[in-house]
Amino acid sequence: MDKIEQNELLDEIIMMLMAALSLAGVKDESMDKALEEYQNIVEEMDDDAIYDYKAVRDIILKLKNTKRELFK
């Protein structure tokens, strides 16, 4: 995979994540902060952790519990 393909894939992943956060109730004006907080949680995860839809859901639930001001 070349650099352009990697960037396109990352853009697609970010767009899907933004859609998931929006569906979970993140306020539009809080989306950048929610993505930043999401990334902070991901960085704390074990490198060997399986990163699937369950992990995404668990991180969003953790955000809902710890960063309530980001949600509607």
C-alpha positions as MATLAB code, in Angstrom:
seq = 'MDKIEQNELLDEIIMMLMAALSLAGVKDESMDKALEEYQNIVEEMDDDAIYDYKAVRDIILKLKNTKRELFK';
ca = [
       0.000    0.000    0.000;
       1.522    3.308   -1.042;
       1.305    6.595    0.856;
      -1.670    7.894   -1.166;
      -3.639    4.692   -0.523;
      -2.805    4.900    3.189;
      -4.013    8.503    3.375;
      -7.228    7.635    1.530;
      -7.844    4.728    3.904;
      -7.202    6.925    6.949;
      -9.593    9.565    5.592;
     -12.251    6.899    5.092;
     -11.745    5.549    8.618;
     -12.023    9.050   10.111;
     -15.240    9.690    8.167;
     -16.727    6.400    9.410;
     -15.665    7.230   12.962;
     -17.245   10.685   12.717;
     -20.459    9.058   11.507;
     -20.373    6.620   14.441;
     -19.792    9.444   16.923;
     -22.594   11.479   15.367;
     -24.985    8.532   15.619;
     -23.902    8.111   19.245;
     -25.034   11.682   19.918;
     -21.877   13.798   19.770;
     -22.739   17.457   19.193;
     -21.586   18.781   15.805;
     -19.570   21.553   17.443;
     -17.842   18.977   19.683;
     -16.789   16.567   16.918;
     -13.109   17.657   16.759;
     -12.782   17.386   20.543;
     -14.531   13.994   20.491;
     -12.107   12.718   17.836;
      -9.183   13.984   19.924;
     -10.512   12.296   23.075;
     -11.200    9.114   21.088;
      -7.581    9.098   19.862;
      -6.326    9.589   23.435;
      -8.242    6.495   24.544;
      -6.962    4.477   21.563;
      -3.374    5.441   22.406;
      -3.869    4.041   25.923;
      -5.065    0.681   24.573;
      -2.817   -2.353   24.510;
      -0.990   -2.615   21.188;
      -2.110   -6.244   20.910;
      -5.789   -5.425   21.436;
      -8.215   -6.410   18.702;
      -9.602   -3.205   17.236;
     -13.043   -4.112   15.924;
     -16.583   -2.715   16.091;
     -16.844   -3.801   19.748;
     -13.736   -1.790   20.607;
     -15.166    1.249   18.797;
     -18.449    0.873   20.703;
     -16.638    0.452   24.024;
     -14.566    3.576   23.424;
     -17.674    5.591   22.533;
     -19.398    4.344   25.703;
     -16.323    5.353   27.713;
     -16.490    8.800   26.102;
     -20.196    9.062   26.982;
     -19.393    8.281   30.613;
     -16.349   10.552   30.951;
     -16.985   13.409   28.506;
     -20.726   13.995   28.789;
     -20.377   17.623   27.680;
     -19.538   16.427   24.149;
     -22.910   14.725   23.737;
     -26.409   16.029   23.027;
];
